[in-house]
Amino acid sequence: MEFCKEPQTPSLSGPNLHKSRARGRSSQPSSKQEERGLIRRYRMKRNKALRNFRSDGANVQWPQVPRPGSAPQLTSDSPAPASPPPEGSGHSALTAVQVVTFDAGGVSGHSNHVALYAAARTLHAQGKLPKGCSVLTLQSVNLLRKYLSLLDLPCSLLCARDALFVLSRREAAQAQRAMSCHRSQLLWFRHLYVLFSRYMRINSLHFL
């Protein structure tokens, strides 16, 4: 004579209990998992952009994806920087005493360079830079002067400027090593720039 067996329900003790808790944890993604997913999507878009753009140029636009905890972008409508805390308060703050950027020509005419100048000029004109902070702009020169290297020194000395920096042989070699670290930017014309550009040896600047 056979009897019907009642269906057995899984026990929630022992290993089954651990599995149930693990499933509960996995069903509720943490903020770190969301951040990793956002960073992964950003990297995918960045790699796609790298495949699409084989050369650099003024019209190249990189994808901008906000990341958790990223600093807000500074615009002309942003509030003025907060004043540093008083001495002895136990807090320290970094304040800019001088800004060095491009001039209206952007040296090479790159849109990013011109935008940096426009932003610095706007902040300077509206008094939104820290008190006492000065702005120096790197002078743009024509194409002939740009690739004269040290031969442009007499012209740079004769032309009006507020500051002039001439690099020594050792300093120029250090600048070349710094350029070699950015291999993705070293296209054929930048090799010529490293060898012949006056900006690797001479920099003349103006105050805003």
DOROLO-449776 format. One record per residue (C-alpha): x, y, z; residue number from 1; residue in one letter. Coordinates in pm, 1 decimal, always signed. Layout:
REM DOROLO-449776
NODE       c1       c2       c3 num residu
NODE        X        Y        Z NUM      A
...
This chain:
REM DOROLO-449776
NODE       c1       c2       c3 num residu
NODE     +0.0     +0.0     +0.0   1      M
NODE   +152.0   +329.4   -112.9   2      E
NODE   +111.1   +659.4    +64.1   3      F
NODE   +145.5  +1001.6    -99.7   4      C
NODE   +445.0  +1189.7    +27.0   5      K
NODE   +400.9  +1552.9   +111.4   6      E
NODE   +622.4  +1791.6    -93.1   7      P
NODE   +926.2  +1897.0   +100.7   8      Q
NODE   +994.4  +2267.3   +134.0   9      T
NODE  +1356.2  +2374.0   +119.2  10      P
NODE  +1508.5  +2446.0   +453.8  11      S
NODE  +1633.4  +2796.7   +525.2  12      L
NODE  +1901.3  +2678.3   +757.0  13      S
NODE  +2261.9  +2600.3   +690.8  14      G
NODE  +2392.1  +2653.6   +335.7  15      P
NODE  +2045.6  +2733.4   +197.2  16      N
NODE  +2020.4  +3029.6   +430.9  17      L
NODE  +2355.8  +3165.0   +309.1  18      H
NODE  +2247.0  +3125.6    -54.8  19      K
NODE  +1921.9  +3313.2    +15.2  20      S
NODE  +2110.1  +3598.0   +178.6  21      R
NODE  +2356.4  +3609.4   -109.2  22      A
NODE  +2070.6  +3635.5   -359.7  23      R
NODE  +1918.1  +3916.4   -154.2  24      G
NODE  +2245.2  +4104.5   -155.0  25      R
NODE  +2295.9  +4059.9   -529.5  26      S
NODE  +1943.3  +4183.1   -607.2  27      S
NODE  +2020.6  +4516.9   -444.6  28      Q
NODE  +2319.9  +4668.3   -627.9  29      P
NODE  +2533.6  +4897.6   -417.2  30      S
NODE  +2641.7  +5246.5   -516.1  31      S
NODE  +2989.3  +5111.0   -587.5  32      K
NODE  +2845.7  +4867.7   -842.1  33      Q
NODE  +2653.2  +5151.3  -1008.8  34      E
NODE  +2969.1  +5360.8  -1019.3  35      E
NODE  +3167.4  +5075.1  -1174.1  36      R
NODE  +2895.6  +5031.8  -1435.5  37      G
NODE  +2903.0  +5402.9  -1518.0  38      L
NODE  +3280.7  +5400.9  -1548.8  39      I
NODE  +3263.4  +5090.3  -1770.1  40      R
NODE  +3014.7  +5261.5  -2004.9  41      R
NODE  +3235.3  +5571.3  -2012.4  42      Y
NODE  +3538.8  +5363.6  -2108.8  43      R
NODE  +3341.2  +5191.8  -2384.3  44      M
NODE  +3241.4  +5529.2  -2530.2  45      K
NODE  +3598.7  +5654.7  -2495.8  46      R
NODE  +3740.0  +5349.7  -2675.6  47      N
NODE  +3481.8  +5391.5  -2950.1  48      K
NODE  +3589.1  +5753.0  -2990.2  49      A
NODE  +3953.3  +5646.6  -3009.8  50      L
NODE  +3866.2  +5405.8  -3289.8  51      R
NODE  +3670.1  +5669.4  -3479.8  52      N
NODE  +3924.2  +5952.0  -3447.9  53      F
NODE  +4266.6  +5855.3  -3573.3  54      R
NODE  +4408.8  +6208.9  -3567.1  55      S
NODE  +4388.2  +6513.8  -3347.3  56      D
NODE  +4224.2  +6836.1  -3453.3  57      G
NODE  +4015.8  +7133.7  -3352.7  58      A
NODE  +3689.7  +6956.8  -3444.6  59      N
NODE  +3750.0  +6640.9  -3236.8  60      V
NODE  +3503.3  +6617.0  -2949.0  61      Q
NODE  +3545.4  +6355.8  -2678.9  62      W
NODE  +3241.8  +6203.1  -2504.5  63      P
NODE  +3157.7  +6365.5  -2172.2  64      Q
NODE  +2993.4  +6134.8  -1920.2  65      V
NODE  +2933.9  +6260.2  -1564.3  66      P
NODE  +3093.7  +6043.1  -1300.9  67      R
NODE  +2977.9  +6008.3   -940.1  68      P
NODE  +3157.6  +6253.6   -716.0  69      G
NODE  +3300.1  +6456.0  -1007.4  70      S
NODE  +3356.3  +6825.3   -954.8  71      A
NODE  +3103.5  +7063.8  -1112.6  72      P
NODE  +3211.2  +7256.7  -1419.9  73      Q
NODE  +3307.3  +7620.0  -1361.2  74      L
NODE  +3117.9  +7865.6  -1581.6  75      T
NODE  +3083.1  +8241.5  -1596.7  76      S
NODE  +2765.9  +8211.8  -1384.3  77      D
NODE  +2936.4  +8014.4  -1109.4  78      S
NODE  +2973.3  +8187.6   -772.2  79      P
NODE  +3300.7  +8341.7   -674.3  80      A
NODE  +3551.3  +8106.0   -508.3  81      P
NODE  +3518.5  +8091.0   -133.2  82      A
NODE  +3770.8  +8291.3    +63.9  83      S
NODE  +4037.8  +8090.2   +245.6  84      P
NODE  +3968.3  +8000.6   +610.2  85      P
NODE  +4118.9  +8227.0   +874.2  86      P
NODE  +4460.6  +8144.1  +1009.9  87      E
NODE  +4464.9  +7921.2  +1311.6  88      G
NODE  +4132.0  +7759.6  +1227.6  89      S
NODE  +4293.9  +7422.1  +1171.4  90      G
NODE  +4194.3  +7414.2   +802.7  91      H
NODE  +4407.9  +7479.3   +495.6  92      S
NODE  +4307.4  +7582.1   +143.5  93      A
NODE  +4490.5  +7606.4   -187.0  94      L
NODE  +4445.0  +7939.4   -362.2  95      T
NODE  +4574.6  +8034.9   -704.9  96      A
NODE  +4818.7  +8322.8   -714.4  97      V
NODE  +4877.1  +8317.5  -1090.6  98      Q
NODE  +4709.2  +8159.6  -1392.9  99      V
NODE  +4901.9  +8088.8  -1714.6 100      V
NODE  +4687.9  +8013.2  -2018.3 101      T
NODE  +4666.8  +8070.1  -2393.9 102      F
NODE  +4590.2  +8400.4  -2560.4 103      D
NODE  +4302.4  +8469.5  -2801.2 104      A
NODE  +4491.8  +8294.7  -3082.3 105      G
NODE  +4532.8  +7974.0  -2884.8 106      G
NODE  +4891.3  +7932.0  -3022.5 107      V
NODE  +4766.2  +7674.9  -3276.2 108      S
NODE  +4408.7  +7799.6  -3310.1 109      G
NODE  +4272.2  +7489.2  -3134.3 110      H
NODE  +3917.0  +7550.1  -3010.7 111      S
NODE  +4000.5  +7413.7  -2665.5 112      N
NODE  +4287.5  +7659.7  -2629.8 113      H
NODE  +4069.1  +7952.5  -2734.4 114      V
NODE  +3795.7  +7840.3  -2493.4 115      A
NODE  +4043.1  +7835.6  -2203.6 116      L
NODE  +4144.1  +8192.8  -2280.9 117      Y
NODE  +3780.5  +8304.5  -2303.7 118      A
NODE  +3698.8  +8141.4  -1968.2 119      A
NODE  +4000.8  +8293.6  -1792.9 120      A
NODE  +3927.0  +8635.9  -1938.8 121      R
NODE  +3561.6  +8618.0  -1829.9 122      T
NODE  +3649.7  +8514.7  -1474.4 123      L
NODE  +3916.0  +8784.7  -1457.0 124      H
NODE  +3683.5  +9056.4  -1588.3 125      A
NODE  +3403.9  +8960.2  -1346.7 126      Q
NODE  +3638.5  +8947.1  -1048.8 127      G
NODE  +3572.2  +8578.5   -983.8 128      K
NODE  +3937.4  +8481.9   -948.0 129      L
NODE  +4096.1  +8474.7   -601.9 130      P
NODE  +4208.4  +8811.8   -473.4 131      K
NODE  +4553.7  +8903.9   -600.9 132      G
NODE  +4553.6  +8632.5   -869.7 133      C
NODE  +4708.7  +8751.4  -1197.3 134      S
NODE  +4658.3  +8600.9  -1543.6 135      V
NODE  +4940.3  +8554.4  -1795.6 136      L
NODE  +4864.2  +8458.3  -2156.0 137      T
NODE  +5105.2  +8277.3  -2387.1 138      L
NODE  +5168.7  +8482.9  -2699.4 139      Q
NODE  +5069.5  +8331.4  -3034.3 140      S
NODE  +5307.6  +8390.1  -3324.9 141      V
NODE  +5284.4  +8328.6  -3697.9 142      N
NODE  +5377.1  +7994.8  -3853.9 143      L
NODE  +5724.6  +8108.8  -3965.5 144      L
NODE  +5826.8  +8229.6  -3620.3 145      R
NODE  +5667.3  +7926.6  -3458.5 146      K
NODE  +5919.1  +7687.0  -3618.1 147      Y
NODE  +6235.4  +7898.7  -3594.9 148      L
NODE  +6332.9  +7750.5  -3258.1 149      S
NODE  +6609.2  +7961.4  -3097.3 150      L
NODE  +6643.8  +8172.6  -3411.6 151      L
NODE  +6328.0  +8351.6  -3301.1 152      D
NODE  +6502.0  +8487.3  -2990.2 153      L
NODE  +6603.2  +8827.1  -3142.9 154      P
NODE  +6247.7  +8888.2  -3259.4 155      C
NODE  +6108.1  +8782.0  -2921.7 156      S
NODE  +6342.5  +9026.6  -2747.7 157      L
NODE  +6235.0  +9313.5  -2972.9 158      L
NODE  +5861.2  +9249.8  -2952.6 159      C
NODE  +5653.6  +9383.9  -2666.1 160      A
NODE  +5592.5  +9137.9  -2383.7 161      R
NODE  +5547.5  +9133.6  -2006.6 162      D
NODE  +5750.1  +8819.2  -1942.0 163      A
NODE  +5998.4  +8615.2  -2144.4 164      L
NODE  +6122.0  +8265.8  -2059.9 165      F
NODE  +6415.6  +8106.9  -2242.4 166      V
NODE  +6480.5  +7743.2  -2156.9 167      L
NODE  +6830.6  +7607.9  -2112.8 168      S
NODE  +6947.6  +7298.1  -2297.5 169      R
NODE  +6873.9  +7086.9  -1989.7 170      R
NODE  +6525.3  +7234.1  -1946.6 171      E
NODE  +6447.2  +7182.9  -2314.8 172      A
NODE  +6550.1  +6817.0  -2287.5 173      A
NODE  +6318.5  +6779.4  -1988.0 174      Q
NODE  +6032.6  +6929.2  -2190.7 175      A
NODE  +6101.5  +6681.5  -2472.9 176      Q
NODE  +6090.7  +6391.3  -2227.1 177      R
NODE  +5760.0  +6520.3  -2095.5 178      A
NODE  +5618.4  +6530.3  -2448.7 179      M
NODE  +5733.0  +6172.8  -2511.0 180      S
NODE  +5513.7  +6055.1  -2222.1 181      C
NODE  +5200.3  +6148.0  -2421.6 182      H
NODE  +5240.4  +5889.7  -2697.3 183      R
NODE  +4879.1  +5912.5  -2812.0 184      S
NODE  +4938.0  +6279.9  -2893.2 185      Q
NODE  +5268.7  +6232.7  -3075.3 186      L
NODE  +5144.8  +6245.8  -3433.3 187      L
NODE  +5387.2  +6318.5  -3716.4 188      W
NODE  +5350.7  +6696.9  -3698.9 189      F
NODE  +5415.6  +6697.6  -3323.2 190      R
NODE  +5753.6  +6533.1  -3379.3 191      H
NODE  +5835.6  +6838.0  -3593.2 192      L
NODE  +5699.2  +7057.9  -3316.3 193      Y
NODE  +5929.1  +6900.3  -3056.2 194      V
NODE  +6232.2  +6949.4  -3280.4 195      L
NODE  +6173.3  +7295.7  -3426.1 196      F
NODE  +5907.7  +7485.5  -3231.6 197      S
NODE  +6013.9  +7802.2  -3052.8 198      R
NODE  +5772.9  +7711.8  -2771.9 199      Y
NODE  +6008.0  +7430.9  -2671.5 200      M
NODE  +6273.8  +7696.4  -2599.4 201      R
NODE  +6108.8  +8041.7  -2590.7 202      I
NODE  +5784.7  +8158.9  -2432.6 203      N
NODE  +5669.4  +8521.9  -2426.7 204      S
NODE  +5368.1  +8614.7  -2215.7 205      L
NODE  +5135.4  +8909.3  -2152.7 206      H
NODE  +4928.8  +9008.6  -1850.4 207      F
NODE  +4553.0  +9042.3  -1892.4 208      L
